Amino acid sequence: MNAEQLKKAKSLGFSDRQIAHLTGRTEDAVRAERKRLGLIPSYRLVDTCAAEFEAYTPYYYSTYDRGDDEVRPSGKKKVMILGGGPNRIGQGIEFDYCCVHAAFALKEDGFETLMVNSNPETVSTDYDTSDKLYFEPLTLEDVLNIYEREKCWGAIAQFGGQTPLNLALGLQKNGVNIIGTSPQGIEIAEDRKLFAAMLRKLDIPQPPNGIATNEAEALAVARTLGYPILVRPSFVLGGRAMQIVYSDAELQHYMRFAVEASPERPVLVDKFLEDATEVDVDCIADAGRFSSPDEGTIVMGGVLEHIEYAGVHSGDAAMVLPPHSLSNDVLETIRGHTHAMARELKVIGLMNVQYAVKGETVYCLEVNPRASRTVPFVSKAIGVPLAKLAAKVMAGKTLKELGFTREIRPTYWAVKESVFPFNRFHGQDILLSPEMRSTGEVMGLDADLGIAYAKSQMAAGSSLPLSGRVFISVSNAHKVEAAAVAREFAALGFELIATSGTAAVLEKAGLKVRHIFKLQEGRPNAIDLLKNKQIQLVINTPAGQAPRADEVKIRTTAVYTGTPIMTTLSGAKAAALGIAALKKAGYGVRTLQEYH
């Protein structure tokens, strides 16, 4: 390409990466050539007053067309905050919360804040959040252009989720001062081999795992580990293309149709721990600020126990803070592992860890040296703005200076429940998986765990019934456990309804059950009763990896009729606990501030 063609391509909106791909060069070479020719974007103000008045709101967009650059200069020390990019299922709005709090915190400390985000629907792009807003995509090229134009002191990549985190190493190589945990620390957590080496060094167990770059390798790893396995691409956002696989045939289908595996993009294969309790931990640290590994402060923000068993994405799982069923030994092990990893990764700011607990063994699933989806929930539950404190730590302060050095353990229960868009997607099965599908979350607080859970269900738009009929349909693997859950509902005064297979198991356990037809057997069946509002709660666990058509119809009908539905027995147990607590004492309402 000659200079004139390059100029025209940039004016038409081609990125450096696209030009590099089309001309057989590297993105770095195209960037260097462009800068040598003086081809850099100018930034224009978005006219928020439609030319009626002079616009003072500092929203900027880039253009390669000739024209004046309208960026207003200032002598303040500038920090760029990288947002989460476009909102979509899997990209939690919780990251936007963290970016907003970072902007507020850094303003308080005298910095000029620059927000880079391309989503007009978020609070981070409101006119009064940051000092300047750049409506630009989160790519290496666009971020570097802004950083160089504004002569920033530093950039924060920790608060926007996986999207900006993937840019951290490239930005650092191009001279950007990434404040907080170093991109090298982030790389250790993200690179599977480096991560496994760190866990071995610290003597922290992880589920048996392997890496595959093609179908044959994946099958070999699976046969070594034994099914079921969890497969996923590396560097995923919101658990996209993550799947629990039970057979060679399913794995072959996954490798052929779900992912493009290559040496640059390996597929991660983990032994899936069935019926393990998953735990999320958020902590804040300034350990990377000091040269000695023993110096610095690490504080647990919160330890959250998932209600659903491992295998449901943490963005979708209901969670309890503090944990309600883990032993003190397990909790101390979790704290010890978390502190050790924060020191090893030299964390400055926030870190999220996901564990699976099976028996008394604590396995580390993954570590994210960044803000996580649970940070807003934990912050509200404990009354400490973790994202604000983390931003100040990243900009140079210590936790001792900020007065936060001890873990806060609430004397009440906080339950996080996810909100799903299933009623907007007709015919879509509602079963949860490792791939995130929720679009929001709510919180229930109370001194009683059952009532806290019940409040979370009310807030999610699925209030628990206090009387009526419960339809139970569970897989063969869950039938014995289902009898114990059904007994709890019978004791609460509910009428039990089931089809022949589940009904036989419940009757054998001495329970009174009303038999109804399966869908293909005749009427009345579960769908008829749901449409007639004759079922008040559904407990339905899947009968295998590939759900049967009638199961899907029952689950989707429950959603459309607004009937609460539990697709795990752990969720059903929590529902029984909540109903019992409501029937016994009812519930009261207090503000968040009263709890604190």
Disulfide bonds with the S-S distance in Angstrom:
none
